[in-house]
Amino acid sequence: MEESEYCFLCCDSNVHHSDRWKFELVGEDESDCDEFWLCRTCHGKFSGVETFDKFRQDYLKLKLYRQAARLQKLLLLGAPSAILQNEVKVMVGRLMYDEEGRMDEQFRDSIRSLEKSNA
C-alpha cells in the first residue's frame, strides 16, 4: 500500500510527515485498501471520524472544498486576476450542479440575472 503524496482535501503536498493524519479507505469489495492523509489544518475542521466520513461522501462539497483550497493558494501566491477569475467561475459552476449532475434551476436563474445586470 502506497501513501498519497497530497492531502486528501486541500491537495497540499508541502506538509511535514508529523503534521499528517493518516487513514485508509477500504473499497466496496473490502480487498482494495488505499492510504491517504489529511494535513493538520484540514484535520482540525472535523470533530470526529463520523463528521469527516459524512463530508468525504458528499462528492459535491469535497470538490468545492478542493477548489476553494486551490483558490486560496493562488491568492497567497499573487496569481494574475485572469487566473483567479477562472477559478471562481469553476467554483460557481460546481455549485450549479447537484450530485447527479443536474443543474439547479434556481441557481442558474440567479446567475443569469447577475450576468445581465453586469453586462
HELIX and SHEET records of a PDB file:
HELIX    1   1 HIS A   17  ASP A   19  5                                   3    
HELIX    2   2 ARG A   40  HIS A   43  1                                   4    
HELIX    3   3 VAL A   49  GLN A   57  1                                   9    
HELIX    4   4 TYR A   59  LEU A   77  1                                  19    
HELIX    5   5 SER A   81  LEU A   95  1                                  15    
HELIX    6   6 GLU A  105  ASN A  118  1                                  14    
SHEET    1   A 2 ARG A  20  VAL A  26  0                                        
SHEET    2   A 2 CYS A  33  CYS A  39 -1                                        
END                                                                             
